[in-house]
């Protein structure tokens, strides 16, 4: 079957169309919320607190991704997605009310970022696992690819939209519009007819499933390599996201629009590379691609402190965004293709935990470095650490098959 054949059939599924729409809206809302929160924090908080915006949005994804994967393996995934949207709606609405009421403080803003991130932590792994509930088995790969495009499309449009809303009406209006968007999708999810599920899923003890997932991440060597290397990379490269508000305001002497443009450059790079992953995997190994991505990320991080013009910074961030998403996609493919079928939700949860665990810890660390040293020092240290993650591939290559041999059914679970 050619890669073009599933596309028309894919969009004939109402459930998948709603899932794709929810993915776009979720990630668009996350970008708007992040841009508005980060820019507002540059006015009311310190440099360390600006970096903590990324940490507090990522922290729930670190601690809840695996439990969410367990829930996605057991319970109705559409109900979990609706619950995720309720949390994001509540966080955005509360931020808008606090902003309009002149009651926003740095601590409250951080808490609301955590609440919004909690919604994302339920949505991310569950939406990926819900592809199997939305399309025929032969269309799963096409469905995952379509959600990836939706994710990166939102990364392109969201920052520019968020920056424009903040520049035009302030952060409170950005929060309010995001709350409206989340509320509309939540109503669509609640109104969706319940589709019959073929076979009732067994519901063993959730704690036992969680322990099984943790044991799998430790005992299974491919999963262990994926988790550790992804954590190291995202922690080392986290200033690309966490310190960008400070880069735009302090170094580029820009406005919220400047910040939105630079964030959009990251998203455009991410979207561009998402169309190239399969052709790249047909010609190169996953490890080769990841090493190239490491090199590009390191060059971007080391050169950003030398940049004083927003256009040059946008070009560097375009490359960094492409390298970031290519790296995450390679490891996402590795996690799903190596996971046994009953463990797919938990494998995705482990992947999310490692990605956002690195972002959470790295963002907090580099925010502290900015506070105690300088923005330049943080970026230079980050670039040096990314170089070290490149070297680690010699001992622990990424276990991803070629694009031409991705299995339709993952292998059996390892013996534990």
N, C-alpha and C positions, 0 to 999 in steps of 0.2 A: 504494500500500500504506500503510495507517495505521501509525503508530509502535507500536501495541499488538500487531500481528499477529506480529512475529518472536519475541516473548518466549517463548511456549510451545515453539516449535521450538528456540530458543536453548539451553534447558536440557535438551534431549534429547540433546545431544552430550556424551558422557562426557569427551572431551578438554577441552572448554570448562569443564565442571563442575570438573575437576581444576585447570585453569588459574585459575578463579575462586577456588577454595579456597586454592591456593598464593598468590594475590595477597593474600587476606585474611590468611593466616598470616604471609606475609613482612612486610607493613606493620604488622600487630599486633606481631610480634616486634621490628621496628625501633623502634616506639614504646616498648615495654617496655624494650628494651636502652638506648635513649636516655635515658629517664627515670631508670632505675637508675644508669646511668653518670654522668649529669649531677649527680644528687643525691649520689652517692658522692664525686664530685670536689669538691663544696662542703665536704666533710669533710676530704679529704686533699690538696687542691690550692689554687691561687690563683684569683682572679677570671678572669685571662687563660686559665688552664687549663680553667676551666668553659666559657668560650666556645669553646675549642679542641675540645671534645667535638663540637659541631656541625660545626666545620671538618674534623675528621678523619673523620667519618662522610660528609661531603659531598665531600671531596677525591677519593676514588676515582671517584665519579660524574662529577666534572669531567674527570679524565684518562683514564678508561676507557670512558666512555659511547660515544664515537665508534668506537673500536676494537671495542667490543661490538656496535655497530650493523653494522659490517662483518662480524663473525662471524655475526650473525643473518641477514644477507643471503646467507650462503654455506653455513653448517653446520647440522646438526640442532639446531633451537631447543630441543627438549625436553632434549637432553643439556646444553646450556648452562644451562638452568634448574636441572637437577639439580646441576650444578657450583656454581651460585650458592648453592643451599641447603647444599651441603657446606661452603662457606666460612663461611656464617652459623652453621651448627651448630658448626663448629670454634671460631669466635670466642666464641660464647656459652658453650660447654663450658669453654674455657680460662679465661674470666672467672669462671665459677662455681668452678672448681678453685682459682684464685688467691685468690678471696675467702674460701672456706672454709678454705684453708690459711694465711690471714693473710699472703699474699705479694703483695697488690695494691699497686702504686705508681702515682703519676700518669703516669709514662712508659709503664708496661705497660698501663694503662687506655686511654691514647690510642692505643697500637699496636693493641690489640684492637678499638677503635672503627674504626680504619682497615681492619682485616681484615673486620669486619662490613660496613662500607660498601662494601668490594670485592665482597662477595657481592651487595649491593643493586645495585651498578653493572652486574653481569652480569644480574641478574633484571629490572630495570626496562625497558630497551629491548627485551630479548628477549621478555618476556611480552607487551608491546604488539604486537610483530611476530608473535608466535605465534597471535594471534587469527585470522589468515588461514589458519593450518594447522588450526584447531579447528572452524570453522564455515563454512557456505556463504557465498559472496561477498555474497549479499543481506543477510546477517546481521552483516556486519563492523561497521557503525555501531552496531548494538544491542550487539554484543559489547564494543566499546570503551567504550560508555556503562556497561555492567554492571561492567567492570573499574574504571572511575572511581568508581562507587558503592562497590565493594568497598574501594578505596583509602581513600575518605573515611570509610567505616564503621569501618575499622580505626583511623583517626585519632581517631574519637570514643571508641572503647572502649579502645584501647591505653594512652593516658596514665593514665586512671583505673585500669586494671588494673595498670599498672606502679607507680603511686603507692601503690595498695593493697598490692601485694606487698612493696614496699620498707618501708612502714609496719608491715606485719604480721610480716615475717620478715627484712628486710634486703635489700640489693642482691644478695647472693650467691644467695639463693633465687629472686629475679627472674631472674637469669642462668640458673640451673639449669632453671627452668620453661620459659624461652625455648628453651634447648638441647633440651629434650624435645620441644617443639612442632616445632622445625625438623627434628629427627631423624625424627619421625613422617611429616612431609610428604616428606622425602627418601626414605624407604622407599616411600611411595606412588608417587613419581615413578619410582623404579627398577623398581617392579613393574608399571608401566603397560605394556600390550602395545604393541609397536611397530606403528603404523599405516603402511600402504604409502603412499609419497609418489608422486604422479602422475608428475611429470617431474623427472628428476635435475637438480639445480642445478649449473651450471658453477662451477668453483672457480678463478678467475683468481688471480694473485698478490695476497696480502692487502695488501701494501704499496701496490700500485697502486690497490686499492680505497680504502685509507685516504687516499691522496693525492687521489684523485678526490673523496672526500667533503669533504676540506678545501678543495679548489678550488671545489666546489659552494657551500660556505658563504661563500666570498669573492666569487665571480663572480655568483651568483644574488642579485639585489637583495632580493626578498622574504625569502629565508632569512637574508640579512645583517641586515636590519632586525629580524627575529624574534630572532636570536641576540643582537644588541647591546642591544636594548631589554629583553629578558628578563634579561640579565646585569645591566644597570643597576638594574632594579627589585629583583631578588632580593638584590643586594649592599646596596642602600640599606635595604631592609626586613628584613634578616637578624636584627636584635635581637629581633624578634618571637619567633624560635625560640631564638637563641643565648643571650640574656640572661634568658630566662624563669626559669631556676632561681634566679638572683640576685634577680630581682624578687620571686619567691615567698618566698625566705628572708630577704632583707635588708629589702625595703620593706614586704612584707605580713606579715612576721614569722610565716611559716607553716611547715608541715611538708611531708613528702613527699606527703601527701594533698592539701595545698593546691596543690602543684606539679602533681599529677595532674589536679586539677579545672580549673586554668587551662589546662593543655594540652588537656584534653577540650573546653573551651569553644572553642578554636581548631578542633578536629576537628568539633564539632557545627555550627559556622558553615560549615565546608567542606562537610559533608554536605548541609546545607540548601540551599546555593546550587547544588549539583551538579544538583538537579532543576529549576533555573530557567534554566539556560544556554540551552537551545534556545528557550524562549519569549522570552527576552530578545533573542536574535539575530534572532528574527522581527520584532521591533519596533525594534531599535536596531542601529547598526553596531558592529563589534568595537572600533573605536577609542573610540567613546562609552562603551561598557561599561568598557573598560580605564581611561579617564580617571576615571570614577566610582570605580572600585576604587582607583586611586591616591589620590584625595581621601579615601576612607574610611581607607585605610592610614595616610596622613599624620596624620589626626585622631587615630587610635588611638595612634600612636607619640608624638605630642605631648602627649596627655592622660594616658598611663600613668604618667609620673613624678609626676603630681599625685594619684594614687590610693593610698589606704591601706587599703581594704577589699577582700577577695577577691571579693565578689559584683560590685562595680562593675568590677573588673578583668576578671572573667569576661565581663561584657557587652561591654566594649571588645574583648576578645580574640575573642569570637564574631563581631563585625563584621570584625575583622582577618582571621580565618580565612576568612570568606566572600569577602572582597576578594582574598585571596591565591590561593585555588583558582579563583575566577572568572578572574583574570588568567592563571594558568597554563593553564587550559582553553582560553581564547581563543587563546593563542599555540600551544598544542598542536594545535588544529584548523587554525590557519594553517600550521603546519609540515607536517602530513600532507596537507592539501588542496592545497598548492603543490608537493609533492614528486612527481617522476616515479616511476612504479611500481618500477623497479629500485633507486631510492635511498631507499625508505621507511625501511628499518632505519637507514641513515646519517642521514637527516633527523631521526628520533627521537633518535639519538645526539647530534647537534648541539644539539638542543633541551635534552636532559638536561645536556649539558656546559655550556651557557650558564646554566641554572638553578642547577646545583650549583656551578659556578665562582663565580657571584655569592655564593652562600651561604658557600662556603669562605673567600673573600677577605674578604667583609663581616663574617663572624663573627670572624675573627682580628683585623680592624681595630678593630671595636667592643669586643672583649674587651680590647685594648690601651688603648683610650680609658678604659674603666672602671678599669683598673689605674692609669693615670696621672692621671685626672681624677675622674670620678664616674659612677654609673649614670644619673643624670639627664641629664648632658651627652651621654652616648651616645645616649639615646632622642631628645633634642631634635635632635641633629645628624642622626640617622636620618630623623626626620620632615621636616626641611628638604630632605634629599637626595631623598626620595620626591616632594616637590613639584616638584623640578627634572626628575625623570623624567616627570612629568605634562606639563610644558611641551614636552618633546622630541617629543611626539606631533604637534605642529603641523607639524614638518618631516618626520617619518618615521611616517606613520600605519600601523597594523598591517594587513597584507594578508590579511584573513580574509573569505571570502564569507559571505553570509547563510545561516541555517540551512536555508532552503528551497531553496538552490541548491548545497549541498555536492556536489562531483563524486564519482561512484562510482569513476571512474578518474582519477587525477591527471594533470596535463598532462605534456607531454614535457620532457625535460631541457633546460636552457638550453645554448646554444652556448658552448663554452669554448675 
